[in-house]
């Protein structure tokens, strides 16, 4: 198995710039820290990288990947219907540990999250939206450190960014279906989501 380039979060600007550069390579996937769990990310619309994420996780291709975005408002110009519940939730909780499932203007849905992690925010400012998912084999617990994440994956990402060990009680984001007239909690994370 190839070994990924491993960077530290100590110098966020330098690490984010290097990670962004690598993610511009077609098919490149990065292992990164978030404020919830370690995750895998790749440039949106890079289909080879999209497939690579599924290979690394041994995950069914029938599932779809959500997006990380720097500013959720930019999604309006990308075909996401933000008016109504998605906008209300995003105004209240973004950036933060909530994934909002919103309708697309031409049909279908998209789960998006604006993370509240200094490295990720720096990276997203450079790359634009990124595909994202937790860095674990499908069905396995979320790894709390970079070493465990790299051991669990089926293969290696192009780059891994070490943000240190996560707290033992770290958990994935709260996932909220905002496609209807009322919110539905699909996965409860540490963040308790309510509407104002």
C-alpha positions as CSV (number, residue, x, y, z in Angstrom):
1,X,0.0,0.0,0.0
2,X,1.3,3.5,-0.8
3,X,1.9,5.8,2.0
4,X,0.2,9.2,2.0
5,X,2.0,12.5,2.5
6,X,1.3,13.3,6.2
7,X,1.1,16.9,7.4
8,X,0.4,18.5,10.7
9,X,-2.2,21.1,11.6
10,X,0.4,23.2,13.4
11,X,0.8,25.6,10.5
12,X,-2.8,25.7,9.2
13,X,-2.1,28.0,6.2
14,X,0.8,26.0,4.9
15,X,-0.9,22.7,5.4
16,X,-4.1,23.9,3.8
17,X,-2.3,25.3,0.8
18,X,-0.5,22.0,0.3
19,X,-3.6,19.9,0.7
20,X,-5.5,22.1,-1.7
21,X,-2.7,21.7,-4.3
22,X,-2.9,17.9,-4.0
23,X,-6.7,17.9,-4.2
24,X,-6.4,19.6,-7.6
25,X,-4.8,16.4,-8.9
26,X,-7.5,14.3,-10.5
27,X,-8.5,11.3,-8.3
28,X,-6.9,12.7,-5.2
29,X,-8.5,12.1,-1.8
30,X,-7.4,13.6,1.6
31,X,-7.9,12.4,5.1
32,X,-8.6,15.5,7.3
33,X,-9.6,16.4,10.8
34,X,-13.0,18.0,11.5
35,X,-14.6,19.2,14.7
36,X,-16.6,16.0,14.8
37,X,-14.6,13.0,13.4
38,X,-11.8,12.4,10.9
39,X,-13.1,12.6,7.4
40,X,-12.3,11.9,3.7
41,X,-12.6,14.8,1.3
42,X,-12.2,15.3,-2.5
43,X,-13.0,18.0,-5.0
44,X,-16.6,18.1,-6.0
45,X,-17.1,16.9,-9.7
46,X,-13.9,14.8,-9.6
47,X,-15.5,11.5,-10.4
48,X,-12.3,9.5,-10.0
49,X,-11.8,10.9,-6.5
50,X,-15.5,10.2,-5.8
51,X,-15.0,6.5,-6.7
52,X,-11.7,6.4,-4.7
53,X,-13.6,7.4,-1.5
54,X,-16.0,4.5,-1.9
55,X,-13.0,2.2,-2.5
56,X,-11.2,3.4,0.6
57,X,-14.3,2.9,2.8
58,X,-15.5,-0.2,1.0
59,X,-18.9,1.5,0.9
60,X,-21.8,0.8,-1.4
61,X,-21.8,3.1,-4.4
62,X,-25.6,3.3,-4.0
63,X,-25.0,5.8,-1.1
64,X,-24.2,9.4,-1.9
65,X,-21.7,11.7,-0.5
66,X,-22.4,15.1,1.2
67,X,-20.6,18.3,0.6
68,X,-18.4,20.5,2.9
69,X,-18.8,24.2,2.0
70,X,-17.1,27.3,3.3
71,X,-20.3,29.4,3.0
72,X,-23.6,27.6,2.6
73,X,-25.0,30.6,0.8
74,X,-22.9,29.7,-2.3
75,X,-25.0,26.6,-2.8
76,X,-27.9,28.7,-4.1
77,X,-25.9,29.3,-7.4
78,X,-25.2,25.5,-7.5
79,X,-28.7,24.4,-7.8
80,X,-29.6,23.9,-4.1
81,X,-33.0,25.1,-2.9
82,X,-32.1,26.9,0.3
83,X,-35.4,28.8,1.0
84,X,-37.5,27.6,3.9
85,X,-36.1,25.1,6.4
86,X,-32.5,24.7,4.9
87,X,-31.9,28.4,5.2
88,X,-33.4,28.7,8.7
89,X,-31.2,25.8,9.9
90,X,-28.1,27.1,8.2
91,X,-28.6,30.6,9.6
92,X,-28.8,29.2,13.1
93,X,-26.2,26.4,13.1
94,X,-23.6,27.0,10.3
95,X,-20.7,26.8,10.7
96,X,-21.2,23.9,13.0
97,X,-21.7,20.2,13.5
98,X,-24.9,19.8,11.5
99,X,-25.5,18.2,8.1
100,X,-28.5,19.7,6.4
101,X,-30.3,17.7,3.6
102,X,-31.8,20.2,1.2
103,X,-33.8,19.7,-2.0
104,X,-32.1,20.4,-5.4
105,X,-33.9,22.8,-7.8
106,X,-33.9,20.1,-10.5
107,X,-34.9,17.2,-8.3
108,X,-33.1,15.1,-5.8
109,X,-31.4,16.2,-2.6
110,X,-27.9,17.2,-1.3
111,X,-26.6,16.9,2.3
112,X,-24.3,19.8,3.1
113,X,-22.2,21.0,6.1
114,X,-20.3,24.1,6.8
115,X,-17.6,22.8,9.3
116,X,-16.3,24.8,12.2
117,X,-12.7,23.6,12.2
118,X,-9.9,26.1,11.5
119,X,-8.0,23.9,9.1
120,X,-11.0,22.8,7.1
121,X,-12.3,26.4,6.8
122,X,-8.9,27.5,5.5
123,X,-8.9,24.5,3.0
124,X,-12.4,25.2,1.8
125,X,-11.6,28.8,1.2
126,X,-9.0,27.6,-1.2
127,X,-10.8,24.6,-2.9
128,X,-14.5,25.4,-3.0
129,X,-17.0,22.6,-2.1
130,X,-15.6,19.2,-1.2
131,X,-17.2,15.8,-1.2
132,X,-17.0,14.5,2.4
133,X,-17.6,11.4,4.5
134,X,-16.3,10.0,7.7
135,X,-12.9,8.2,7.4
136,X,-13.9,4.7,8.5
137,X,-14.7,1.5,6.8
138,X,-18.4,1.3,6.1
139,X,-20.2,0.3,9.3
140,X,-17.1,0.6,11.5
141,X,-16.7,3.1,14.4
142,X,-15.3,6.5,13.6
143,X,-11.6,6.7,14.2
144,X,-10.4,9.2,16.8
145,X,-6.8,9.7,15.4
146,X,-5.0,9.6,12.1
147,X,-3.1,6.4,12.8
148,X,-6.3,4.4,13.4
149,X,-8.0,6.0,10.4
150,X,-5.1,5.1,8.0
151,X,-5.1,1.5,9.3
152,X,-8.8,1.0,8.9
153,X,-9.1,2.3,5.3
154,X,-8.8,-0.1,2.4
155,X,-5.9,1.7,0.7
156,X,-4.4,5.1,1.2
157,X,-5.5,8.7,0.5
158,X,-3.1,11.0,-1.3
159,X,-2.6,13.1,1.8
160,X,-3.4,12.9,5.5
161,X,-3.6,15.9,7.8
162,X,-3.0,15.2,11.5
163,X,-5.1,17.3,13.8
164,X,-4.3,15.3,16.9
165,X,-6.5,12.8,18.8
166,X,-10.2,13.7,19.0
167,X,-12.0,13.6,22.3
168,X,-13.3,10.1,23.3
169,X,-16.9,11.4,23.1
170,X,-16.4,12.8,19.6
171,X,-19.3,12.0,17.3
172,X,-20.5,12.6,13.8
173,X,-22.6,15.6,12.9
174,X,-26.4,15.7,13.5
175,X,-28.0,15.0,10.2
176,X,-31.3,16.8,9.5
177,X,-33.7,16.2,6.7
178,X,-35.0,19.7,5.8
179,X,-36.7,18.8,2.5
180,X,-40.2,19.0,3.9
181,X,-42.2,21.4,6.1
182,X,-40.9,20.0,9.3
183,X,-37.3,18.9,10.3
184,X,-36.5,15.2,10.7
185,X,-33.5,14.1,12.6
186,X,-31.9,11.2,10.7
187,X,-28.8,10.9,12.9
188,X,-28.4,12.5,16.3
189,X,-24.9,13.9,17.0
190,X,-23.8,16.0,20.0
191,X,-25.6,19.0,18.6
192,X,-29.3,19.3,19.5
193,X,-31.1,20.9,16.6
194,X,-34.3,22.9,16.9
195,X,-35.8,25.6,14.9
196,X,-36.1,29.2,16.3
